[in-house]
Each structure stands twice: as C-alpha cells, then as structure tokens.
Amino acid sequence: MENRVSLLTGYGQSRAGTFATNKHVTTMIDYMQTNLEVGISLADLSRVSNISLSQLVRLFKKHTGVTPHQYLIHLRIEHAKRLIRCGNLSGKEIAVQAGFSNQAHFTKLFKRMTCMSPLKYVSQSGNLLERKMVCTHFGKSPTFVSMK
C-alpha cells in the first residue's frame, strides 16, 4: 500500500489518507499493477472491485485525483521508463511489456507524459551502472514507486 501512495505523490491530486483506506480503489490499483501488460477495461476494474461502472470512475477520481485510465497510463509509462533504463529491449518490446497496443501509441504517450521521446530518455537516463542497478532492484515484477 505504501508503494501506491508513493506513486501518487506528485501525480494527480493525491489524497493519500482517504486513498489508503478505500478498499475498492486499492483493489483496482493492485489489479492494474499486476496486469499492466494486458488490456484493462473499466468492466474489468468494476468486476474485481465489486462496484458498478457508474461508481467506479467517480470513486477512483475522488480518492486519487485522476481517472483510472490516466492512472493506468502513468503506471505503464513508469514501467516503460524502468525497462528503458535496463537497456536491453527494443522499443517494440518495451511497448508490449508495458501494455501498449503498438510502438507508435507508446511513443506518442511517452512523449506527452515525459516531454521527450523514448530515445531521448535513453540518452538522458544515466550511465550503464545506474541502469543495471535499476534493473537489479526492480527485476521483472512490477514495483511502482517514484523514480525521481
């Protein structure tokens, strides 16, 4: 739960106190984190959190400050950043592993959220030793904390 709260810090309008106590939102975020590489619909989130579609977006935004879609894109971009820093995957492989339908869509959203292309991010992501430490620390399982 601490990781989810950390992720929200600086993204959206975090309301960590309320967020941390809402089991529906926590369940949705857990589901997003463990299923990043597949398509996730509002119906999926409704099913796993056991709330109606009409309540889902309103509740999620109330507790996180962003919509489920915005949050999911943010999770995927952060995951893609870690994959990029590992330095051993192609752009297409990164897009797929981060849950994007294609590389062009991934590149467009990455640039929108980071103000730079994935290629530029690679050149600015630090030295090789730093990249290896990130890869070792995060491994393949999604762990979502701020990497600022």
DSSP file (Angstrom, degrees, kcal/mol; ACC not computed):
  #  RESIDUE AA STRUCTURE BP1 BP2  ACC     N-H-->O    O-->H-N    N-H-->O    O-->H-N    TCO  KAPPA ALPHA  PHI   PSI    X-CA   Y-CA   Z-CA
    1    1 A M     >        0   0    0      0, 0.0     4,-2.0     0, 0.0     5,-0.2   0.000 360.0 360.0 360.0 -36.3    0.0    0.0    0.0
    2    2 A E  H  >  +     0   0    0      1,-0.2     4,-2.5     2,-0.2     5,-0.2   0.872 360.0  54.6 -59.5 -37.6    2.9    2.3    0.7
    3    3 A N  H  > S+     0   0    0      2,-0.2     4,-2.3     1,-0.2    -1,-0.2   0.894 106.0  51.5 -63.9 -40.0    4.1    2.0   -2.9
    4    4 A R  H  > S+     0   0    0      2,-0.2     4,-1.5     1,-0.2    -1,-0.2   0.913 111.7  46.5 -63.9 -42.0    0.7    3.0   -4.2
    5    5 A V  H  X S+     0   0    0     -4,-2.0     4,-1.1     1,-0.2    -2,-0.2   0.909 111.5  52.0 -66.5 -41.7    0.7    6.1   -2.0
    6    6 A S  H  < S+     0   0    0     -4,-2.5     3,-0.4     1,-0.2    -2,-0.2   0.884 106.6  54.4 -60.9 -39.3    4.3    6.9   -3.0
    7    7 A L  H  < S+     0   0    0     -4,-2.3    -1,-0.2   137,-0.4    -2,-0.2   0.885 105.9  51.9 -63.6 -38.4    3.3    6.7   -6.7
    8    8 A L  H >< S+     0   0    0     -4,-1.5     3,-2.8    -5,-0.2     6,-0.4   0.757  82.2 105.9 -72.2 -23.4    0.5    9.2   -6.3
    9    9 A T  T 3< S+     0   0    0     -4,-1.1     3,-0.1    -3,-0.4     4,-0.1  -0.408  97.4   6.4 -60.6 120.3    2.8   11.7   -4.7
   10   10 A G  T 3  S+     0   0    0     -2,-0.2     2,-0.5     2,-0.2    -1,-0.3   0.423 115.0  93.9  85.6  -1.9    3.4   14.4   -7.3
   11   11 A Y  S <  S-     0   0    0     -3,-2.8    -1,-0.2    53,-0.1     3,-0.1  -0.986  95.7 -27.7-126.0 124.8    0.9   12.8   -9.7
   12   12 A G  S    S-     0   0    0     -2,-0.5     2,-0.7     1,-0.2    53,-0.2  -0.330 107.5 -48.6  68.2-157.6   -2.7   14.0   -9.8
   13   13 A Q        -     0   0    0     51,-0.4    -1,-0.2    -4,-0.1    -4,-0.1  -0.749  68.2-148.5-112.5  82.0   -4.1   15.4   -6.6
   14   14 A S        -     0   0    0     -2,-0.7    50,-0.2    -6,-0.4     2,-0.1  -0.207  22.7-178.7 -57.7 132.5   -3.1   12.8   -4.1
   15   15 A R    >>  +     0   0    0     48,-0.7     4,-3.0     1,-0.1     3,-0.6  -0.570  13.4 171.4-124.8  65.1   -5.4   12.3   -1.2
   16   16 A A  H 3>  +     0   0    0      1,-0.3     4,-2.8     2,-0.2     5,-0.2   0.793  69.2  56.0 -53.6 -39.3   -3.3    9.6    0.5
   17   17 A G  H 3> S+     0   0    0      2,-0.2     4,-0.6     1,-0.2    -1,-0.3   0.946 117.1  34.0 -60.4 -49.6   -5.2    9.5    3.7
   18   18 A T  H X> S+     0   0    0     -3,-0.6     3,-0.8     1,-0.2     4,-0.6   0.901 118.0  55.0 -70.8 -41.6   -8.5    8.7    2.0
   19   19 A F  H >< S+     0   0    0     -4,-3.0     3,-1.3    44,-0.3     7,-0.2   0.913 103.3  54.4 -57.7 -46.5   -6.9    6.7   -0.7
   20   20 A A  H 3< S+     0   0    0     -4,-2.8    -1,-0.3     1,-0.3    -2,-0.2   0.724 109.9  47.7 -65.0 -21.3   -5.1    4.4    1.6
   21   21 A T  H << S+     0   0    0     -3,-0.8     2,-0.9    -4,-0.6    -1,-0.3   0.482  86.5  95.7-100.3  -2.5   -8.4    3.5    3.4
   22   22 A N    <X  -     0   0    0     -3,-1.3     4,-2.3    -4,-0.6     5,-0.2  -0.781  52.7-168.5 -94.7 109.6  -10.6    2.8    0.3
   23   23 A K  H  > S+     0   0    0     -2,-0.9     4,-2.4     1,-0.2    -1,-0.2   0.824  84.6  55.8 -66.7 -32.1  -10.5   -0.9   -0.3
   24   24 A H  H  > S+     0   0    0      2,-0.2     4,-2.2     1,-0.2    -1,-0.2   0.936 111.1  43.3 -66.0 -45.4  -12.2   -0.6   -3.8
   25   25 A V  H  > S+     0   0    0      2,-0.2     4,-2.5     1,-0.2     5,-0.2   0.915 113.7  51.6 -65.9 -43.2   -9.5    1.8   -5.0
   26   26 A T  H  X S+     0   0    0     -4,-2.3     4,-2.5    -7,-0.2    -1,-0.2   0.911 110.1  49.5 -59.2 -43.5   -6.8   -0.3   -3.5
   27   27 A T  H  X S+     0   0    0     -4,-2.4     4,-2.2     2,-0.2    -1,-0.2   0.908 110.8  49.7 -62.9 -43.1   -8.2   -3.4   -5.2
   28   28 A M  H  X S+     0   0    0     -4,-2.2     4,-2.4     2,-0.2    -2,-0.2   0.919 112.3  47.0 -62.9 -43.7   -8.3   -1.6   -8.6
   29   29 A I  H  X S+     0   0    0     -4,-2.5     4,-2.7     2,-0.2    -2,-0.2   0.902 110.1  52.6 -67.3 -40.8   -4.7   -0.4   -8.3
   30   30 A D  H  X S+     0   0    0     -4,-2.5     4,-1.9    -5,-0.2    -1,-0.2   0.924 110.8  48.6 -57.7 -43.8   -3.5   -3.8   -7.3
   31   31 A Y  H  X S+     0   0    0     -4,-2.2     4,-0.9     2,-0.2    -2,-0.2   0.919 111.4  49.1 -63.5 -44.4   -5.2   -5.3  -10.4
   32   32 A M  H >< S+     0   0    0     -4,-2.4     3,-0.7     1,-0.2    -2,-0.2   0.927 110.7  50.9 -60.7 -45.0   -3.7   -2.6  -12.6
   33   33 A Q  H >< S+     0   0    0     -4,-2.7     3,-0.5     1,-0.2    -1,-0.2   0.855 113.8  43.0 -63.9 -35.8   -0.2   -3.2  -11.2
   34   34 A T  H 3< S+     0   0    0     -4,-1.9    -1,-0.2     1,-0.2    -2,-0.2   0.553 120.1  41.8 -89.1  -6.7   -0.3   -6.9  -11.7
   35   35 A N  T X<  +     0   0    0     -4,-0.9     3,-1.5    -3,-0.7    -1,-0.2  -0.031  69.3 129.7-128.5  31.5   -1.9   -6.8  -15.2
   36   36 A L  T <  S+     0   0    0     -3,-0.5     4,-0.1     1,-0.3    -1,-0.1   0.838  70.2  56.9 -55.1 -37.7    0.0   -4.0  -16.9
   37   37 A E  T 3  S+     0   0    0     -3,-0.1     2,-0.3     2,-0.1    -1,-0.3   0.555 101.6  64.2 -79.6  -6.4    0.8   -5.9  -20.0
   38   38 A V  S <  S-     0   0    0     -3,-1.5     2,-0.3    60,-0.1    -3,-0.1  -0.739  97.4 -87.4-112.6 163.1   -2.8   -6.8  -20.9
   39   39 A G        -     0   0    0     -2,-0.3     2,-0.5    61,-0.0    -2,-0.1  -0.512  42.1-162.4 -67.4 131.5   -5.7   -4.7  -21.9
   40   40 A I        -     0   0    0     -2,-0.3     2,-0.2    -4,-0.1    32,-0.0  -0.977   6.8-169.1-120.5 122.5   -7.6   -3.5  -18.8
   41   41 A S     >  -     0   0    0     -2,-0.5     4,-2.0     1,-0.1     5,-0.2  -0.626  37.5-111.9-105.4 165.8  -11.2   -2.2  -19.2
   42   42 A L  H  > S+     0   0    0      1,-0.2     4,-2.7    -2,-0.2     5,-0.2   0.857 120.5  58.8 -61.7 -33.9  -13.4   -0.4  -16.8
   43   43 A A  H  > S+     0   0    0      2,-0.2     4,-2.3     1,-0.2    -1,-0.2   0.894 104.1  50.7 -62.5 -39.1  -15.6   -3.5  -16.8
   44   44 A D  H  > S+     0   0    0      2,-0.2     4,-2.5     1,-0.2     5,-0.2   0.937 112.1  46.5 -61.8 -46.5  -12.5   -5.5  -15.5
   45   45 A L  H  X S+     0   0    0     -4,-2.0     4,-2.0     1,-0.2    -2,-0.2   0.880 111.6  51.8 -64.7 -37.8  -12.0   -2.9  -12.7
   46   46 A S  H  X>S+     0   0    0     -4,-2.7     5,-1.3     2,-0.2     4,-1.1   0.913 111.1  48.3 -63.1 -42.9  -15.7   -3.0  -11.9
   47   47 A R  H  <5S+     0   0    0     -4,-2.3     3,-0.2     1,-0.2    -2,-0.2   0.934 114.4  43.4 -64.6 -47.8  -15.6   -6.8  -11.6
   48   48 A V  H  <5S+     0   0    0     -4,-2.5    -1,-0.2     1,-0.2    -2,-0.2   0.806 120.1  41.4 -73.0 -27.6  -12.5   -7.0   -9.4
   49   49 A S  H  <5S-     0   0    0     -4,-2.0    -1,-0.2    -5,-0.2    -2,-0.2   0.553 102.5-131.6 -95.7  -8.1  -13.5   -4.2   -7.1
   50   50 A N  T  <5 +     0   0    0     -4,-1.1     2,-0.3     1,-0.2    -3,-0.2   0.880  64.9 118.4  60.5  41.5  -17.2   -5.3   -7.0
   51   51 A I      < -     0   0    0     -5,-1.3    -1,-0.2    -6,-0.2    -2,-0.2  -0.943  67.9 -95.6-131.5 159.0  -18.6   -1.8   -7.7
   52   52 A S     >  -     0   0    0     -2,-0.3     4,-2.0     1,-0.1     3,-0.5  -0.259  29.5-116.4 -71.5 157.6  -20.8   -0.6  -10.5
   53   53 A L  H  > S+     0   0    0      1,-0.2     4,-0.9     2,-0.2    -1,-0.1   0.873 115.5  57.7 -58.7 -37.9  -19.4    1.2  -13.6
   54   54 A S  H  4 S+     0   0    0      1,-0.2     4,-0.5     2,-0.2    -1,-0.2   0.823 113.1  38.8 -66.4 -29.7  -21.2    4.3  -12.7
   55   55 A Q  H  > S+     0   0    0     -3,-0.5     4,-2.9     2,-0.1     5,-0.3   0.767 101.6  76.1 -85.7 -27.8  -19.5    4.5   -9.3
   56   56 A L  H  X S+     0   0    0     -4,-2.0     4,-2.7     1,-0.2     5,-0.2   0.912  97.9  37.6 -56.4 -57.9  -16.1    3.3  -10.4
   57   57 A V  H  X S+     0   0    0     -4,-0.9     4,-2.7     1,-0.2     5,-0.3   0.917 118.5  50.4 -64.7 -42.7  -14.7    6.4  -12.1
   58   58 A R  H  > S+     0   0    0     -4,-0.5     4,-2.1     1,-0.2    -1,-0.2   0.931 114.5  43.6 -60.6 -46.7  -16.2    8.8   -9.6
   59   59 A L  H  X S+     0   0    0     -4,-2.9     4,-1.8     2,-0.2    -2,-0.2   0.920 114.6  49.2 -65.2 -45.3  -14.8    6.9   -6.6
   60   60 A F  H  X S+     0   0    0     -4,-2.7     4,-1.9    -5,-0.3     5,-0.4   0.934 113.9  45.2 -61.8 -46.6  -11.4    6.4   -8.2
   61   61 A K  H  X S+     0   0    0     -4,-2.7     4,-2.2    -5,-0.2    -1,-0.2   0.871 109.1  56.9 -67.2 -35.7  -11.0   10.0   -9.1
   62   62 A K  H  < S+     0   0    0     -4,-2.1    -1,-0.2    -5,-0.3    -2,-0.2   0.891 116.3  35.4 -60.0 -39.3  -12.3   11.1   -5.7
   63   63 A H  H  < S+     0   0    0     -4,-1.8   -48,-0.7    -5,-0.1   -44,-0.3   0.667 132.0  25.8 -93.0 -18.1   -9.5    9.1   -4.0
   64   64 A T  H  < S-     0   0    0     -4,-1.9   -51,-0.4     2,-0.3    -3,-0.2   0.634  92.6-124.8-118.1 -21.5   -6.6    9.6   -6.4
   65   65 A G  S  < S+     0   0    0     -4,-2.2     2,-0.3    -5,-0.4    -4,-0.2   0.387  84.7  72.6  88.8  -4.3   -7.3   12.9   -8.2
   66   66 A V  S    S-     0   0    0     -6,-0.4    -1,-0.3   -54,-0.1    -2,-0.3  -0.916  86.1 -99.7-137.1 163.3   -7.2   11.1  -11.6
   67   67 A T     >  -     0   0    0     -2,-0.3     4,-2.4     1,-0.1     5,-0.2  -0.372  38.1-108.7 -76.4 162.4   -9.3    8.8  -13.7
   68   68 A P  H  > S+     0   0    0      0, 0.0     4,-2.7     0, 0.0     5,-0.2   0.896 120.8  52.6 -57.7 -39.2   -8.5    5.0  -13.8
   69   69 A H  H  > S+     0   0    0      2,-0.2     4,-2.5     1,-0.2     5,-0.2   0.930 109.4  47.6 -63.5 -45.6   -7.3    5.4  -17.4
   70   70 A Q  H  > S+     0   0    0      1,-0.2     4,-2.2     2,-0.2    -1,-0.2   0.908 113.3  49.1 -61.4 -41.4   -4.9    8.3  -16.5
   71   71 A Y  H  X S+     0   0    0     -4,-2.4     4,-2.5     2,-0.2    -2,-0.2   0.917 110.5  50.1 -64.3 -43.9   -3.6    6.3  -13.6
   72   72 A L  H  X S+     0   0    0     -4,-2.7     4,-2.6     2,-0.2    -2,-0.2   0.909 109.8  50.4 -62.8 -43.1   -3.0    3.2  -15.8
   73   73 A I  H  X S+     0   0    0     -4,-2.5     4,-2.6     1,-0.2    -1,-0.2   0.922 110.2  51.0 -60.7 -43.1   -1.2    5.2  -18.4
   74   74 A H  H  X S+     0   0    0     -4,-2.2     4,-2.4     1,-0.2    -2,-0.2   0.926 110.2  49.0 -60.5 -45.2    1.0    6.7  -15.7
   75   75 A L  H  X S+     0   0    0     -4,-2.5     4,-2.3     1,-0.2    -1,-0.2   0.921 112.6  48.4 -58.5 -44.6    1.8    3.2  -14.3
   76   76 A R  H  X S+     0   0    0     -4,-2.6     4,-2.6     2,-0.2    -2,-0.2   0.890 110.9  49.2 -66.4 -40.2    2.6    1.9  -17.8
   77   77 A I  H  X S+     0   0    0     -4,-2.6     4,-2.4     2,-0.2    -1,-0.2   0.917 111.3  49.7 -66.1 -42.5    4.9    4.9  -18.6
   78   78 A E  H  X S+     0   0    0     -4,-2.4     4,-1.7     2,-0.2    -2,-0.2   0.903 112.2  48.4 -62.3 -40.2    6.8    4.5  -15.3
   79   79 A H  H  X S+     0   0    0     -4,-2.3     4,-2.2    -5,-0.2    -2,-0.2   0.917 110.1  51.9 -64.9 -42.7    7.2    0.8  -16.0
   80   80 A A  H  X S+     0   0    0     -4,-2.6     4,-2.7     1,-0.2    -2,-0.2   0.881 105.2  56.2 -61.2 -38.6    8.4    1.6  -19.5
   81   81 A K  H  X S+     0   0    0     -4,-2.4     4,-2.4     1,-0.2    -1,-0.2   0.919 108.0  47.6 -59.7 -43.3   11.0    4.0  -18.1
   82   82 A R  H  X S+     0   0    0     -4,-1.7     4,-1.2     2,-0.2    -1,-0.2   0.908 111.8  49.8 -64.9 -40.8   12.4    1.2  -15.9
   83   83 A L  H  X S+     0   0    0     -4,-2.2     4,-0.8     1,-0.2     5,-0.5   0.899 110.2  51.1 -64.3 -39.9   12.5   -1.1  -19.0
   84   84 A I  H >< S+     0   0    0     -4,-2.7     3,-1.1     1,-0.2    -2,-0.2   0.923 106.3  54.2 -62.2 -44.7   14.3    1.6  -21.0
   85   85 A R  H 3< S+     0   0    0     -4,-2.4    -1,-0.2     1,-0.3    -2,-0.2   0.779  98.2  63.9 -63.3 -25.7   16.9    2.1  -18.3
   86   86 A C  H 3< S-     0   0    0     -4,-1.2    -1,-0.3    -3,-0.2    -2,-0.2   0.828  92.8-155.9 -66.8 -29.8   17.6   -1.7  -18.4
   87   87 A G    <<  +     0   0    0     -3,-1.1    -3,-0.1    -4,-0.8    -2,-0.1   0.598  62.6  96.4  72.8  13.7   18.8   -1.0  -21.9
   88   88 A N        +     0   0    0     -5,-0.5     2,-0.3     2,-0.1    -1,-0.1   0.261  65.1  78.0-121.6  14.9   18.3   -4.5  -23.4
   89   89 A L  S    S-     0   0    0     -6,-0.3     2,-0.1    -5,-0.1    -2,-0.1  -0.911  73.2-120.0-122.9 150.8   14.9   -4.3  -25.1
   90   90 A S     >  -     0   0    0     -2,-0.3     4,-2.4     1,-0.1     5,-0.2  -0.358  35.0-104.9 -77.0 166.0   13.7   -2.8  -28.4
   91   91 A G  H  > S+     0   0    0      1,-0.2     4,-2.4     2,-0.2     5,-0.1   0.886 123.1  51.3 -58.4 -39.8   11.1   -0.1  -28.5
   92   92 A K  H  > S+     0   0    0      2,-0.2     4,-2.3     1,-0.2    -1,-0.2   0.917 109.8  48.9 -64.9 -43.4    8.5   -2.6  -29.7
   93   93 A E  H  > S+     0   0    0      2,-0.2     4,-2.7     1,-0.2    -2,-0.2   0.893 111.6  49.7 -64.0 -39.8    9.4   -5.0  -26.8
   94   94 A I  H  X S+     0   0    0     -4,-2.4     4,-2.0     2,-0.2    -2,-0.2   0.933 109.7  51.4 -63.5 -45.8    9.1   -2.2  -24.3
   95   95 A A  H  <>S+     0   0    0     -4,-2.4     5,-2.9     1,-0.2     4,-0.3   0.927 113.4  44.4 -57.2 -46.8    5.8   -1.1  -25.7
   96   96 A V  H ><5S+     0   0    0     -4,-2.3     3,-1.4     1,-0.2    -2,-0.2   0.934 113.8  48.5 -65.0 -47.4    4.4   -4.6  -25.4
   97   97 A Q  H 3<5S+     0   0    0     -4,-2.7    -1,-0.2     1,-0.3    -2,-0.2   0.769 110.5  52.2 -67.1 -24.5    5.7   -5.3  -22.0
   98   98 A A  T 3<5S-     0   0    0     -4,-2.0    -1,-0.3    -5,-0.2    -2,-0.2   0.462 122.2-106.7 -90.2  -1.1    4.4   -2.0  -20.7
   99   99 A G  T < 5 +     0   0    0     -3,-1.4     2,-0.3    -4,-0.3    -3,-0.2   0.664  68.5 143.7  91.9  17.4    0.9   -2.9  -22.1
  100  100 A F      < -     0   0    0     -5,-2.9    -1,-0.3    -6,-0.2    -2,-0.1  -0.680  52.8-131.9 -92.1 147.4    0.7   -0.6  -25.1
  101  101 A S  S    S-     0   0    0     -2,-0.3     2,-0.3     1,-0.2    -1,-0.1   0.809  83.9  -5.6 -69.0 -30.2   -1.1   -1.8  -28.2
  102  102 A N  S  > S-     0   0    0     -7,-0.1     4,-2.1     1,-0.1    -1,-0.2  -0.982  70.2-105.4-158.6 166.7    1.7   -0.7  -30.5
  103  103 A Q  H  > S+     0   0    0     -2,-0.3     4,-2.9     1,-0.2     5,-0.2   0.858 115.0  55.3 -66.7 -36.7    5.0    1.2  -30.5
  104  104 A A  H  > S+     0   0    0      2,-0.2     4,-2.3     1,-0.2    -1,-0.2   0.919 109.8  46.3 -63.8 -43.0    3.6    4.3  -32.2
  105  105 A H  H  > S+     0   0    0      2,-0.2     4,-2.4     1,-0.2     5,-0.2   0.917 113.4  50.0 -64.7 -43.1    0.9    4.7  -29.5
  106  106 A F  H  X S+     0   0    0     -4,-2.1     4,-3.0     2,-0.2     5,-0.2   0.941 111.0  48.6 -58.6 -49.3    3.5    4.1  -26.8
  107  107 A T  H  X S+     0   0    0     -4,-2.9     4,-2.5     1,-0.2     5,-0.2   0.901 111.1  50.8 -60.4 -42.7    5.9    6.7  -28.2
  108  108 A K  H  X S+     0   0    0     -4,-2.3     4,-2.0    -5,-0.2    -1,-0.2   0.938 115.4  41.0 -61.3 -48.7    3.2    9.3  -28.5
  109  109 A L  H  X S+     0   0    0     -4,-2.4     4,-2.3     2,-0.2     5,-0.2   0.877 113.2  54.1 -69.4 -37.6    2.0    8.8  -24.9
  110  110 A F  H  X S+     0   0    0     -4,-3.0     4,-2.3    -5,-0.2     6,-0.4   0.939 111.2  45.7 -60.5 -46.5    5.6    8.6  -23.6
  111  111 A K  H  X S+     0   0    0     -4,-2.5     4,-2.0    -5,-0.2    -2,-0.2   0.895 112.0  51.8 -65.2 -39.9    6.5   11.9  -25.2
  112  112 A R  H  < S+     0   0    0     -4,-2.0    -1,-0.2    -5,-0.2    -2,-0.2   0.893 116.9  38.9 -62.9 -39.7    3.3   13.5  -24.0
  113  113 A M  H  < S+     0   0    0     -4,-2.3    -2,-0.2     1,-0.1    -1,-0.2   0.769 129.2  28.2 -85.4 -26.2    3.9   12.4  -20.4
  114  114 A T  H  < S-     0   0    0     -4,-2.3    -3,-0.2     2,-0.3    -2,-0.2   0.510  95.1-126.6-113.0  -7.3    7.7   13.0  -20.2
  115  115 A C  S  < S+     0   0    0     -4,-2.0     2,-0.3    -5,-0.3    -4,-0.2   0.740  83.9  76.3  63.0  24.6    8.2   15.8  -22.8
  116  116 A M  S    S-     0   0    0     -6,-0.4    -2,-0.3    -5,-0.2    -1,-0.2  -0.983  84.7-104.0-155.8 156.1   10.8   13.7  -24.6
  117  117 A S     >  -     0   0    0     -2,-0.3     4,-2.4     1,-0.1     5,-0.2  -0.344  37.1-109.6 -73.7 160.7   10.9   10.7  -26.9
  118  118 A P  H  > S+     0   0    0      0, 0.0     4,-2.2     0, 0.0     5,-0.1   0.884 120.8  55.0 -57.5 -37.2   11.9    7.2  -25.5
  119  119 A L  H  > S+     0   0    0      1,-0.2     4,-1.7     2,-0.2     5,-0.1   0.912 108.7  46.2 -63.4 -42.7   15.2    7.5  -27.5
  120  120 A K  H  > S+     0   0    0      1,-0.2     4,-1.4     2,-0.2    -1,-0.2   0.888 109.4  55.8 -66.5 -37.3   16.0   10.9  -25.8
  121  121 A Y  H  X S+     0   0    0     -4,-2.4     4,-0.7     1,-0.2     3,-0.2   0.899 104.0  54.7 -60.3 -40.3   15.1    9.3  -22.5
  122  122 A V  H >< S+     0   0    0     -4,-2.2     3,-1.0     1,-0.2    -1,-0.2   0.934 108.4  47.8 -57.5 -46.6   17.6    6.6  -23.1
  123  123 A S  H 3< S+     0   0    0     -4,-1.7     3,-0.3     1,-0.2    -1,-0.2   0.757 118.3  41.1 -69.6 -22.7   20.4    9.1  -23.7
  124  124 A Q  H 3< S+     0   0    0     -4,-1.4    -1,-0.2    -3,-0.2    -2,-0.2   0.368  88.7  93.3-102.8   4.4   19.4   11.0  -20.5
  125  125 A S  S << S-     0   0    0     -3,-1.0    -1,-0.2    -4,-0.7    -2,-0.1   0.391  91.9-107.2 -85.8   6.4   18.8    8.0  -18.2
  126  126 A G        -     0   0    0     -3,-0.3    -1,-0.2    -4,-0.1     5,-0.0  -0.360  50.1 -35.0 102.8 179.5   22.2    7.9  -16.8
  127  127 A N     >  -     0   0    0     -2,-0.1     4,-2.0    -3,-0.1     5,-0.1  -0.195  60.3-101.8 -76.8 169.6   25.2    5.7  -17.0
  128  128 A L  H  > S+     0   0    0      1,-0.2     4,-2.5     2,-0.2     5,-0.2   0.858 119.5  55.6 -61.6 -39.5   25.2    1.9  -17.5
  129  129 A L  H  > S+     0   0    0      1,-0.2     4,-2.0     2,-0.2    -1,-0.2   0.924 108.2  48.9 -60.6 -44.4   26.0    1.1  -13.9
  130  130 A E  H  > S+     0   0    0      1,-0.2     4,-2.0     2,-0.2    -1,-0.2   0.911 110.6  51.5 -61.5 -42.4   22.9    3.1  -12.8
  131  131 A R  H  X S+     0   0    0     -4,-2.0     4,-2.3     1,-0.2    -2,-0.2   0.914 109.0  50.0 -61.0 -43.6   20.8    1.3  -15.4
  132  132 A K  H  X S+     0   0    0     -4,-2.5     4,-2.6     1,-0.2    -1,-0.2   0.874 107.8  53.7 -65.2 -36.0   21.9   -2.1  -14.1
  133  133 A M  H  X S+     0   0    0     -4,-2.0     4,-2.6     2,-0.2    -1,-0.2   0.908 108.9  49.1 -64.3 -40.6   21.2   -1.1  -10.5
  134  134 A V  H  X S+     0   0    0     -4,-2.0     4,-2.6     2,-0.2     5,-0.3   0.933 112.7  47.7 -62.5 -46.0   17.6   -0.2  -11.5
  135  135 A C  H  X S+     0   0    0     -4,-2.3     4,-2.5     1,-0.2    -2,-0.2   0.902 114.0  46.6 -63.2 -41.7   17.2   -3.5  -13.4
  136  136 A T  H  < S+     0   0    0     -4,-2.6    -1,-0.2     2,-0.2    -2,-0.2   0.910 114.1  48.4 -65.8 -42.2   18.5   -5.5  -10.4
  137  137 A H  H  < S+     0   0    0     -4,-2.6    -2,-0.2    -5,-0.2    -1,-0.2   0.903 123.0  30.6 -66.2 -42.1   16.4   -3.6   -8.0
  138  138 A F  H  < S+     0   0    0     -4,-2.6     3,-0.4    -5,-0.2    -2,-0.2   0.742  83.1 179.6 -93.6 -24.0   13.1   -3.9   -9.9
  139  139 A G     <  -     0   0    0     -4,-2.5    -1,-0.2    -5,-0.3     4,-0.1  -0.227  60.5 -52.1  55.8-147.9   13.6   -7.2  -11.7
  140  140 A K  S    S+     0   0    0     -4,-0.1    -1,-0.2     2,-0.1    -4,-0.0   0.629 111.8  93.6 -99.4 -16.5   10.7   -8.2  -13.8
  141  141 A S  S    S-     0   0    0     -3,-0.4     2,-0.5     1,-0.1  -107,-0.1  -0.584  86.0-108.7 -79.8 139.0    7.9   -7.9  -11.3
  142  142 A P        +     0   0    0      0, 0.0     2,-0.5     0, 0.0    -1,-0.1  -0.533  41.1 172.4 -73.0 117.9    6.2   -4.5  -11.3
  143  143 A T        -     0   0    0     -2,-0.5     2,-0.8    -4,-0.1    -5,-0.0  -0.994  18.9-153.0-121.7 121.1    7.1   -2.4   -8.2
  144  144 A F        +     0   0    0     -2,-0.5  -137,-0.4     2,-0.0     2,-0.3  -0.806  35.2 132.2-111.7 101.1    5.7    1.0   -8.5
  145  145 A V        -     0   0    0     -2,-0.8     2,-0.1  -139,-0.1  -138,-0.1  -0.930  63.4 -83.3-134.7 160.5    7.5    3.8   -6.7
  146  146 A S        -     0   0    0     -2,-0.3  -139,-0.1     1,-0.1  -138,-0.0  -0.430  31.6-164.2 -66.5 135.8    8.6    7.2   -7.8
  147  147 A M              0   0    0      1,-0.1    -1,-0.1    -2,-0.1    -3,-0.0  -0.084 360.0 360.0-110.3  31.9   11.9    7.2   -9.6
  148  148 A K              0   0    0      0, 0.0    -1,-0.1     0, 0.0    -2,-0.0   0.479 360.0 360.0 -70.5 360.0   12.6   10.9   -9.4
